[in-house]
Amino acid sequence: MMLIGIAQERASVWRSWPATGQEKAVHPYMELGRQTAFANHLYFYMWDPKWGPAFIKTNAYAPSPI
């Protein structure tokens, strides 16, 4: 038996933005860093008669931690 749940939760994700002074450039230099965002999290609740309950949580934002 399996139950799948989805929720939006805060996660630390990789994001990029134009470098300072490059906002209006045609091909701006980009900076990369980690920021907080609300990403969809997937919850997998499983129950096996032989092994018992199991739980896995991951998010839909790459790179996705498990």
mmCIF file of the N, C-alpha and C atoms, coordinates in Angstrom:
data_MODEL
# 
_entry.id   MODEL 
# 
loop_
_atom_site.group_PDB 
_atom_site.id 
_atom_site.type_symbol 
_atom_site.label_atom_id 
_atom_site.label_alt_id 
_atom_site.label_comp_id 
_atom_site.label_asym_id 
_atom_site.label_entity_id 
_atom_site.label_seq_id 
_atom_site.pdbx_PDB_ins_code 
_atom_site.Cartn_x 
_atom_site.Cartn_y 
_atom_site.Cartn_z 
_atom_site.occupancy 
_atom_site.B_iso_or_equiv 
_atom_site.pdbx_formal_charge 
_atom_site.auth_seq_id 
_atom_site.auth_comp_id 
_atom_site.auth_asym_id 
_atom_site.auth_atom_id 
_atom_site.pdbx_PDB_model_num 
ATOM 1   N N  . MET A 1 1  ? 0.846  -1.164 0.000   1.00 0.00 ? 1  MET A N  1 
ATOM 2   C CA . MET A 1 1  ? 0.000  0.000  0.000   1.00 0.00 ? 1  MET A CA 1 
ATOM 3   C C  . MET A 1 1  ? 0.901  1.240  0.000   1.00 0.00 ? 1  MET A C  1 
ATOM 4   N N  . MET A 1 2  ? 0.478  2.285  -0.735  1.00 0.00 ? 2  MET A N  1 
ATOM 5   C CA . MET A 1 2  ? 1.276  3.491  -0.811  1.00 0.00 ? 2  MET A CA 1 
ATOM 6   C C  . MET A 1 2  ? 0.365  4.718  -0.792  1.00 0.00 ? 2  MET A C  1 
ATOM 7   N N  . LEU A 1 3  ? 0.802  5.752  -0.101  1.00 0.00 ? 3  LEU A N  1 
ATOM 8   C CA . LEU A 1 3  ? 0.115  7.033  -0.067  1.00 0.00 ? 3  LEU A CA 1 
ATOM 9   C C  . LEU A 1 3  ? 1.109  8.087  -0.511  1.00 0.00 ? 3  LEU A C  1 
ATOM 10  N N  . ILE A 1 4  ? 0.714  8.954  -1.433  1.00 0.00 ? 4  ILE A N  1 
ATOM 11  C CA . ILE A 1 4  ? 1.594  10.012 -1.926  1.00 0.00 ? 4  ILE A CA 1 
ATOM 12  C C  . ILE A 1 4  ? 0.979  11.347 -1.532  1.00 0.00 ? 4  ILE A C  1 
ATOM 13  N N  . GLY A 1 5  ? 1.777  12.199 -0.897  1.00 0.00 ? 5  GLY A N  1 
ATOM 14  C CA . GLY A 1 5  ? 1.333  13.531 -0.500  1.00 0.00 ? 5  GLY A CA 1 
ATOM 15  C C  . GLY A 1 5  ? 2.235  14.593 -1.109  1.00 0.00 ? 5  GLY A C  1 
ATOM 16  N N  . ILE A 1 6  ? 1.663  15.758 -1.393  1.00 0.00 ? 6  ILE A N  1 
ATOM 17  C CA . ILE A 1 6  ? 2.422  16.877 -1.966  1.00 0.00 ? 6  ILE A CA 1 
ATOM 18  C C  . ILE A 1 6  ? 2.174  18.106 -1.109  1.00 0.00 ? 6  ILE A C  1 
ATOM 19  N N  . ALA A 1 7  ? 3.246  18.844 -0.787  1.00 0.00 ? 7  ALA A N  1 
ATOM 20  C CA . ALA A 1 7  ? 3.123  20.064 -0.003  1.00 0.00 ? 7  ALA A CA 1 
ATOM 21  C C  . ALA A 1 7  ? 4.204  21.052 -0.448  1.00 0.00 ? 7  ALA A C  1 
ATOM 22  N N  . GLN A 1 8  ? 3.901  22.342 -0.350  1.00 0.00 ? 8  GLN A N  1 
ATOM 23  C CA . GLN A 1 8  ? 4.908  23.360 -0.628  1.00 0.00 ? 8  GLN A CA 1 
ATOM 24  C C  . GLN A 1 8  ? 5.589  23.726 0.678   1.00 0.00 ? 8  GLN A C  1 
ATOM 25  N N  . GLU A 1 9  ? 6.902  23.584 0.686   1.00 0.00 ? 9  GLU A N  1 
ATOM 26  C CA . GLU A 1 9  ? 7.685  23.896 1.883   1.00 0.00 ? 9  GLU A CA 1 
ATOM 27  C C  . GLU A 1 9  ? 8.923  24.675 1.479   1.00 0.00 ? 9  GLU A C  1 
ATOM 28  N N  . ARG A 1 10 ? 9.480  25.352 2.435   1.00 0.00 ? 10 ARG A N  1 
ATOM 29  C CA . ARG A 1 10 ? 10.687 26.130 2.204   1.00 0.00 ? 10 ARG A CA 1 
ATOM 30  C C  . ARG A 1 10 ? 11.872 25.194 1.999   1.00 0.00 ? 10 ARG A C  1 
ATOM 31  N N  . ALA A 1 11 ? 12.710 25.528 0.995   1.00 0.00 ? 11 ALA A N  1 
ATOM 32  C CA . ALA A 1 11 ? 13.889 24.715 0.705   1.00 0.00 ? 11 ALA A CA 1 
ATOM 33  C C  . ALA A 1 11 ? 15.022 25.628 0.251   1.00 0.00 ? 11 ALA A C  1 
ATOM 34  N N  . SER A 1 12 ? 16.236 25.209 0.478   1.00 0.00 ? 12 SER A N  1 
ATOM 35  C CA . SER A 1 12 ? 17.410 25.927 -0.003  1.00 0.00 ? 12 SER A CA 1 
ATOM 36  C C  . SER A 1 12 ? 17.697 25.452 -1.428  1.00 0.00 ? 12 SER A C  1 
ATOM 37  N N  . VAL A 1 13 ? 17.633 26.376 -2.404  1.00 0.00 ? 13 VAL A N  1 
ATOM 38  C CA . VAL A 1 13 ? 17.771 26.014 -3.812  1.00 0.00 ? 13 VAL A CA 1 
ATOM 39  C C  . VAL A 1 13 ? 18.834 26.885 -4.480  1.00 0.00 ? 13 VAL A C  1 
ATOM 40  N N  . TRP A 1 14 ? 19.332 26.419 -5.632  1.00 0.00 ? 14 TRP A N  1 
ATOM 41  C CA . TRP A 1 14 ? 20.280 27.195 -6.430  1.00 0.00 ? 14 TRP A CA 1 
ATOM 42  C C  . TRP A 1 14 ? 19.499 28.148 -7.319  1.00 0.00 ? 14 TRP A C  1 
ATOM 43  N N  . ARG A 1 15 ? 19.904 29.408 -7.358  1.00 0.00 ? 15 ARG A N  1 
ATOM 44  C CA . ARG A 1 15 ? 19.266 30.410 -8.203  1.00 0.00 ? 15 ARG A CA 1 
ATOM 45  C C  . ARG A 1 15 ? 20.348 31.276 -8.844  1.00 0.00 ? 15 ARG A C  1 
ATOM 46  N N  . SER A 1 16 ? 20.000 31.882 -9.980  1.00 0.00 ? 16 SER A N  1 
ATOM 47  C CA . SER A 1 16 ? 20.924 32.812 -10.631 1.00 0.00 ? 16 SER A CA 1 
ATOM 48  C C  . SER A 1 16 ? 20.230 34.150 -10.830 1.00 0.00 ? 16 SER A C  1 
ATOM 49  N N  . TRP A 1 17 ? 21.015 35.217 -10.922 1.00 0.00 ? 17 TRP A N  1 
ATOM 50  C CA . TRP A 1 17 ? 20.499 36.558 -11.135 1.00 0.00 ? 17 TRP A CA 1 
ATOM 51  C C  . TRP A 1 17 ? 21.572 37.365 -11.844 1.00 0.00 ? 17 TRP A C  1 
ATOM 52  N N  . PRO A 1 18 ? 21.178 38.448 -12.542 1.00 0.00 ? 18 PRO A N  1 
ATOM 53  C CA . PRO A 1 18 ? 22.168 39.281 -13.236 1.00 0.00 ? 18 PRO A CA 1 
ATOM 54  C C  . PRO A 1 18 ? 23.122 39.929 -12.234 1.00 0.00 ? 18 PRO A C  1 
ATOM 55  N N  . ALA A 1 19 ? 24.387 40.009 -12.589 1.00 0.00 ? 19 ALA A N  1 
ATOM 56  C CA . ALA A 1 19 ? 25.384 40.634 -11.726 1.00 0.00 ? 19 ALA A CA 1 
ATOM 57  C C  . ALA A 1 19 ? 25.078 42.121 -11.577 1.00 0.00 ? 19 ALA A C  1 
ATOM 58  N N  . THR A 1 20 ? 25.586 42.730 -10.526 1.00 0.00 ? 20 THR A N  1 
ATOM 59  C CA . THR A 1 20 ? 25.363 44.145 -10.273 1.00 0.00 ? 20 THR A CA 1 
ATOM 60  C C  . THR A 1 20 ? 25.879 44.976 -11.443 1.00 0.00 ? 20 THR A C  1 
ATOM 61  N N  . GLY A 1 21 ? 25.035 45.865 -11.953 1.00 0.00 ? 21 GLY A N  1 
ATOM 62  C CA . GLY A 1 21 ? 25.392 46.701 -13.087 1.00 0.00 ? 21 GLY A CA 1 
ATOM 63  C C  . GLY A 1 21 ? 25.126 46.051 -14.432 1.00 0.00 ? 21 GLY A C  1 
ATOM 64  N N  . GLN A 1 22 ? 24.670 44.793 -14.451 1.00 0.00 ? 22 GLN A N  1 
ATOM 65  C CA . GLN A 1 22 ? 24.424 44.057 -15.687 1.00 0.00 ? 22 GLN A CA 1 
ATOM 66  C C  . GLN A 1 22 ? 22.929 43.852 -15.958 1.00 0.00 ? 22 GLN A C  1 
ATOM 67  N N  . GLU A 1 23 ? 22.071 44.503 -15.180 1.00 0.00 ? 23 GLU A N  1 
ATOM 68  C CA . GLU A 1 23 ? 20.636 44.240 -15.257 1.00 0.00 ? 23 GLU A CA 1 
ATOM 69  C C  . GLU A 1 23 ? 20.052 44.529 -16.643 1.00 0.00 ? 23 GLU A C  1 
ATOM 70  N N  . LYS A 1 24 ? 20.552 45.564 -17.340 1.00 0.00 ? 24 LYS A N  1 
ATOM 71  C CA . LYS A 1 24 ? 19.977 45.954 -18.631 1.00 0.00 ? 24 LYS A CA 1 
ATOM 72  C C  . LYS A 1 24 ? 20.826 45.525 -19.816 1.00 0.00 ? 24 LYS A C  1 
ATOM 73  N N  . ALA A 1 25 ? 21.875 44.767 -19.571 1.00 0.00 ? 25 ALA A N  1 
ATOM 74  C CA . ALA A 1 25 ? 22.745 44.300 -20.656 1.00 0.00 ? 25 ALA A CA 1 
ATOM 75  C C  . ALA A 1 25 ? 22.018 43.241 -21.483 1.00 0.00 ? 25 ALA A C  1 
ATOM 76  N N  . VAL A 1 26 ? 22.377 43.150 -22.771 1.00 0.00 ? 26 VAL A N  1 
ATOM 77  C CA . VAL A 1 26 ? 21.754 42.166 -23.649 1.00 0.00 ? 26 VAL A CA 1 
ATOM 78  C C  . VAL A 1 26 ? 22.109 40.747 -23.203 1.00 0.00 ? 26 VAL A C  1 
ATOM 79  N N  . HIS A 1 27 ? 23.373 40.515 -22.899 1.00 0.00 ? 27 HIS A N  1 
ATOM 80  C CA . HIS A 1 27 ? 23.843 39.215 -22.397 1.00 0.00 ? 27 HIS A CA 1 
ATOM 81  C C  . HIS A 1 27 ? 24.579 39.459 -21.074 1.00 0.00 ? 27 HIS A C  1 
ATOM 82  N N  . PRO A 1 28 ? 23.844 39.585 -19.976 1.00 0.00 ? 28 PRO A N  1 
ATOM 83  C CA . PRO A 1 28 ? 24.487 39.944 -18.706 1.00 0.00 ? 28 PRO A CA 1 
ATOM 84  C C  . PRO A 1 28 ? 25.299 38.793 -18.109 1.00 0.00 ? 28 PRO A C  1 
ATOM 85  N N  . TYR A 1 29 ? 26.313 39.158 -17.341 1.00 0.00 ? 29 TYR A N  1 
ATOM 86  C CA . TYR A 1 29 ? 27.020 38.177 -16.536 1.00 0.00 ? 29 TYR A CA 1 
ATOM 87  C C  . TYR A 1 29 ? 26.087 37.769 -15.411 1.00 0.00 ? 29 TYR A C  1 
ATOM 88  N N  . MET A 1 30 ? 26.084 36.484 -15.100 1.00 0.00 ? 30 MET A N  1 
ATOM 89  C CA . MET A 1 30 ? 25.159 35.981 -14.086 1.00 0.00 ? 30 MET A CA 1 
ATOM 90  C C  . MET A 1 30 ? 25.929 35.555 -12.843 1.00 0.00 ? 30 MET A C  1 
ATOM 91  N N  . GLU A 1 31 ? 25.317 35.749 -11.697 1.00 0.00 ? 31 GLU A N  1 
ATOM 92  C CA . GLU A 1 31 ? 25.844 35.256 -10.429 1.00 0.00 ? 31 GLU A CA 1 
ATOM 93  C C  . GLU A 1 31 ? 24.976 34.084 -9.987  1.00 0.00 ? 31 GLU A C  1 
ATOM 94  N N  . LEU A 1 32 ? 25.581 33.155 -9.287  1.00 0.00 ? 32 LEU A N  1 
ATOM 95  C CA . LEU A 1 32 ? 24.894 31.941 -8.854  1.00 0.00 ? 32 LEU A CA 1 
ATOM 96  C C  . LEU A 1 32 ? 25.064 31.784 -7.357  1.00 0.00 ? 32 LEU A C  1 
ATOM 97  N N  . GLY A 1 33 ? 23.999 31.416 -6.682  1.00 0.00 ? 33 GLY A N  1 
ATOM 98  C CA . GLY A 1 33 ? 24.071 31.209 -5.240  1.00 0.00 ? 33 GLY A CA 1 
ATOM 99  C C  . GLY A 1 33 ? 22.851 30.476 -4.730  1.00 0.00 ? 33 GLY A C  1 
ATOM 100 N N  . ARG A 1 34 ? 22.900 30.128 -3.458  1.00 0.00 ? 34 ARG A N  1 
ATOM 101 C CA . ARG A 1 34 ? 21.775 29.421 -2.847  1.00 0.00 ? 34 ARG A CA 1 
ATOM 102 C C  . ARG A 1 34 ? 20.860 30.443 -2.183  1.00 0.00 ? 34 ARG A C  1 
ATOM 103 N N  . GLN A 1 35 ? 19.558 30.245 -2.398  1.00 0.00 ? 35 GLN A N  1 
ATOM 104 C CA . GLN A 1 35 ? 18.542 31.084 -1.781  1.00 0.00 ? 35 GLN A CA 1 
ATOM 105 C C  . GLN A 1 35 ? 17.412 30.194 -1.283  1.00 0.00 ? 35 GLN A C  1 
ATOM 106 N N  . THR A 1 36 ? 16.534 30.792 -0.518  1.00 0.00 ? 36 THR A N  1 
ATOM 107 C CA . THR A 1 36 ? 15.381 30.059 -0.020  1.00 0.00 ? 36 THR A CA 1 
ATOM 108 C C  . THR A 1 36 ? 14.204 30.255 -0.969  1.00 0.00 ? 36 THR A C  1 
ATOM 109 N N  . ALA A 1 37 ? 13.499 29.175 -1.273  1.00 0.00 ? 37 ALA A N  1 
ATOM 110 C CA . ALA A 1 37 ? 12.313 29.231 -2.129  1.00 0.00 ? 37 ALA A CA 1 
ATOM 111 C C  . ALA A 1 37 ? 11.304 28.199 -1.631  1.00 0.00 ? 37 ALA A C  1 
ATOM 112 N N  . PHE A 1 38 ? 10.071 28.363 -2.047  1.00 0.00 ? 38 PHE A N  1 
ATOM 113 C CA . PHE A 1 38 ? 9.036  27.397 -1.720  1.00 0.00 ? 38 PHE A CA 1 
ATOM 114 C C  . PHE A 1 38 ? 8.918  26.416 -2.877  1.00 0.00 ? 38 PHE A C  1 
ATOM 115 N N  . ALA A 1 39 ? 9.327  25.187 -2.651  1.00 0.00 ? 39 ALA A N  1 
ATOM 116 C CA . ALA A 1 39 ? 9.300  24.149 -3.681  1.00 0.00 ? 39 ALA A CA 1 
ATOM 117 C C  . ALA A 1 39 ? 8.317  23.055 -3.277  1.00 0.00 ? 39 ALA A C  1 
ATOM 118 N N  . ASN A 1 40 ? 7.793  22.349 -4.273  1.00 0.00 ? 40 ASN A N  1 
ATOM 119 C CA . ASN A 1 40 ? 6.900  21.225 -3.989  1.00 0.00 ? 40 ASN A CA 1 
ATOM 120 C C  . ASN A 1 40 ? 7.703  20.066 -3.412  1.00 0.00 ? 40 ASN A C  1 
ATOM 121 N N  . HIS A 1 41 ? 7.246  19.539 -2.304  1.00 0.00 ? 41 HIS A N  1 
ATOM 122 C CA . HIS A 1 41 ? 7.851  18.367 -1.682  1.00 0.00 ? 41 HIS A CA 1 
ATOM 123 C C  . HIS A 1 41 ? 6.915  17.186 -1.872  1.00 0.00 ? 41 HIS A C  1 
ATOM 124 N N  . LEU A 1 42 ? 7.494  16.052 -2.190  1.00 0.00 ? 42 LEU A N  1 
ATOM 125 C CA . LEU A 1 42 ? 6.722  14.829 -2.380  1.00 0.00 ? 42 LEU A CA 1 
ATOM 126 C C  . LEU A 1 42 ? 6.982  13.893 -1.211  1.00 0.00 ? 42 LEU A C  1 
ATOM 127 N N  . TYR A 1 43 ? 5.921  13.385 -0.628  1.00 0.00 ? 43 TYR A N  1 
ATOM 128 C CA . TYR A 1 43 ? 6.004  12.450 0.483   1.00 0.00 ? 43 TYR A CA 1 
ATOM 129 C C  . TYR A 1 43 ? 5.473  11.099 0.011   1.00 0.00 ? 43 TYR A C  1 
ATOM 130 N N  . PHE A 1 44 ? 6.251  10.066 0.219   1.00 0.00 ? 44 PHE A N  1 
ATOM 131 C CA . PHE A 1 44 ? 5.848  8.706  -0.128  1.00 0.00 ? 44 PHE A CA 1 
ATOM 132 C C  . PHE A 1 44 ? 5.781  7.891  1.167   1.00 0.00 ? 44 PHE A C  1 
ATOM 133 N N  . TYR A 1 45 ? 4.565  7.526  1.550   1.00 0.00 ? 45 TYR A N  1 
ATOM 134 C CA . TYR A 1 45 ? 4.355  6.677  2.721   1.00 0.00 ? 45 TYR A CA 1 
ATOM 135 C C  . TYR A 1 45 ? 4.022  5.283  2.215   1.00 0.00 ? 45 TYR A C  1 
ATOM 136 N N  . MET A 1 46 ? 4.814  4.310  2.621   1.00 0.00 ? 46 MET A N  1 
ATOM 137 C CA . MET A 1 46 ? 4.611  2.942  2.159   1.00 0.00 ? 46 MET A CA 1 
ATOM 138 C C  . MET A 1 46 ? 4.437  2.008  3.351   1.00 0.00 ? 46 MET A C  1 
ATOM 139 N N  . TRP A 1 47 ? 3.686  0.949  3.118   1.00 0.00 ? 47 TRP A N  1 
ATOM 140 C CA . TRP A 1 47 ? 3.531  -0.073 4.142   1.00 0.00 ? 47 TRP A CA 1 
ATOM 141 C C  . TRP A 1 47 ? 3.586  -1.437 3.475   1.00 0.00 ? 47 TRP A C  1 
ATOM 142 N N  . ASP A 1 48 ? 4.517  -2.246 3.957   1.00 0.00 ? 48 ASP A N  1 
ATOM 143 C CA . ASP A 1 48 ? 4.698  -3.596 3.442   1.00 0.00 ? 48 ASP A CA 1 
ATOM 144 C C  . ASP A 1 48 ? 4.388  -4.576 4.573   1.00 0.00 ? 48 ASP A C  1 
ATOM 145 N N  . PRO A 1 49 ? 3.612  -5.627 4.316   1.00 0.00 ? 49 PRO A N  1 
ATOM 146 C CA . PRO A 1 49 ? 3.275  -6.562 5.398   1.00 0.00 ? 49 PRO A CA 1 
ATOM 147 C C  . PRO A 1 49 ? 4.499  -7.264 5.992   1.00 0.00 ? 49 PRO A C  1 
ATOM 148 N N  . LYS A 1 50 ? 5.539  -7.418 5.198   1.00 0.00 ? 50 LYS A N  1 
ATOM 149 C CA . LYS A 1 50 ? 6.731  -8.115 5.684   1.00 0.00 ? 50 LYS A CA 1 
ATOM 150 C C  . LYS A 1 50 ? 7.716  -7.156 6.374   1.00 0.00 ? 50 LYS A C  1 
ATOM 151 N N  . TRP A 1 51 ? 7.936  -5.958 5.797   1.00 0.00 ? 51 TRP A N  1 
ATOM 152 C CA . TRP A 1 51 ? 8.942  -5.022 6.303   1.00 0.00 ? 51 TRP A CA 1 
ATOM 153 C C  . TRP A 1 51 ? 8.373  -3.932 7.191   1.00 0.00 ? 51 TRP A C  1 
ATOM 154 N N  . GLY A 1 52 ? 7.070  -3.673 7.082   1.00 0.00 ? 52 GLY A N  1 
ATOM 155 C CA . GLY A 1 52 ? 6.454  -2.644 7.907   1.00 0.00 ? 52 GLY A CA 1 
ATOM 156 C C  . GLY A 1 52 ? 6.427  -1.290 7.207   1.00 0.00 ? 52 GLY A C  1 
ATOM 157 N N  . PRO A 1 53 ? 6.296  -0.200 7.986   1.00 0.00 ? 53 PRO A N  1 
ATOM 158 C CA . PRO A 1 53 ? 6.159  1.127  7.395   1.00 0.00 ? 53 PRO A CA 1 
ATOM 159 C C  . PRO A 1 53 ? 7.485  1.694  6.882   1.00 0.00 ? 53 PRO A C  1 
ATOM 160 N N  . ALA A 1 54 ? 7.386  2.536  5.840   1.00 0.00 ? 54 ALA A N  1 
ATOM 161 C CA . ALA A 1 54 ? 8.545  3.234  5.288   1.00 0.00 ? 54 ALA A CA 1 
ATOM 162 C C  . ALA A 1 54 ? 8.099  4.629  4.864   1.00 0.00 ? 54 ALA A C  1 
ATOM 163 N N  . PHE A 1 55 ? 9.056  5.571  4.804   1.00 0.00 ? 55 PHE A N  1 
ATOM 164 C CA . PHE A 1 55 ? 8.746  6.960  4.506   1.00 0.00 ? 55 PHE A CA 1 
ATOM 165 C C  . PHE A 1 55 ? 9.893  7.556  3.705   1.00 0.00 ? 55 PHE A C  1 
ATOM 166 N N  . ILE A 1 56 ? 9.576  8.216  2.581   1.00 0.00 ? 56 ILE A N  1 
ATOM 167 C CA . ILE A 1 56 ? 10.583 8.900  1.767   1.00 0.00 ? 56 ILE A CA 1 
ATOM 168 C C  . ILE A 1 56 ? 10.070 10.298 1.486   1.00 0.00 ? 56 ILE A C  1 
ATOM 169 N N  . LYS A 1 57 ? 10.946 11.306 1.633   1.00 0.00 ? 57 LYS A N  1 
ATOM 170 C CA . LYS A 1 57 ? 10.594 12.693 1.333   1.00 0.00 ? 57 LYS A CA 1 
ATOM 171 C C  . LYS A 1 57 ? 11.621 13.238 0.354   1.00 0.00 ? 57 LYS A C  1 
ATOM 172 N N  . THR A 1 58 ? 11.152 13.858 -0.723  1.00 0.00 ? 58 THR A N  1 
ATOM 173 C CA . THR A 1 58 ? 12.028 14.489 -1.701  1.00 0.00 ? 58 THR A CA 1 
ATOM 174 C C  . THR A 1 58 ? 11.325 15.733 -2.224  1.00 0.00 ? 58 THR A C  1 
ATOM 175 N N  . ASN A 1 59 ? 12.046 16.584 -2.962  1.00 0.00 ? 59 ASN A N  1 
ATOM 176 C CA . ASN A 1 59 ? 11.371 17.734 -3.560  1.00 0.00 ? 59 ASN A CA 1 
ATOM 177 C C  . ASN A 1 59 ? 11.519 17.708 -5.068  1.00 0.00 ? 59 ASN A C  1 
ATOM 178 N N  . ALA A 1 60 ? 10.712 18.518 -5.737  1.00 0.00 ? 60 ALA A N  1 
ATOM 179 C CA . ALA A 1 60 ? 10.665 18.516 -7.199  1.00 0.00 ? 60 ALA A CA 1 
ATOM 180 C C  . ALA A 1 60 ? 11.601 19.549 -7.802  1.00 0.00 ? 60 ALA A C  1 
ATOM 181 N N  . TYR A 1 61 ? 12.495 20.125 -7.016  1.00 0.00 ? 61 TYR A N  1 
ATOM 182 C CA . TYR A 1 61 ? 13.411 21.152 -7.485  1.00 0.00 ? 61 TYR A CA 1 
ATOM 183 C C  . TYR A 1 61 ? 14.809 20.543 -7.584  1.00 0.00 ? 61 TYR A C  1 
ATOM 184 N N  . ALA A 1 62 ? 15.434 20.644 -8.736  1.00 0.00 ? 62 ALA A N  1 
ATOM 185 C CA . ALA A 1 62 ? 16.761 20.050 -8.923  1.00 0.00 ? 62 ALA A CA 1 
ATOM 186 C C  . ALA A 1 62 ? 17.829 20.888 -8.241  1.00 0.00 ? 62 ALA A C  1 
ATOM 187 N N  . PRO A 1 63 ? 18.853 20.340 -7.683  1.00 0.00 ? 63 PRO A N  1 
ATOM 188 C CA . PRO A 1 63 ? 19.060 18.913 -7.431  1.00 0.00 ? 63 PRO A CA 1 
ATOM 189 C C  . PRO A 1 63 ? 18.220 18.479 -6.250  1.00 0.00 ? 63 PRO A C  1 
ATOM 190 N N  . SER A 1 64 ? 17.494 17.431 -6.424  1.00 0.00 ? 64 SER A N  1 
ATOM 191 C CA . SER A 1 64 ? 16.532 17.033 -5.404  1.00 0.00 ? 64 SER A CA 1 
ATOM 192 C C  . SER A 1 64 ? 17.167 16.128 -4.349  1.00 0.00 ? 64 SER A C  1 
ATOM 193 N N  . PRO A 1 65 ? 17.149 16.567 -3.099  1.00 0.00 ? 65 PRO A N  1 
ATOM 194 C CA . PRO A 1 65 ? 17.665 15.720 -2.028  1.00 0.00 ? 65 PRO A CA 1 
ATOM 195 C C  . PRO A 1 65 ? 16.644 14.660 -1.633  1.00 0.00 ? 65 PRO A C  1 
ATOM 196 N N  . ILE A 1 66 ? 17.101 13.521 -1.214  1.00 0.00 ? 66 ILE A N  1 
ATOM 197 C CA . ILE A 1 66 ? 16.208 12.464 -0.725  1.00 0.00 ? 66 ILE A CA 1 
ATOM 198 C C  . ILE A 1 66 ? 16.585 12.155 0.708   1.00 0.00 ? 66 ILE A C  1 
# 
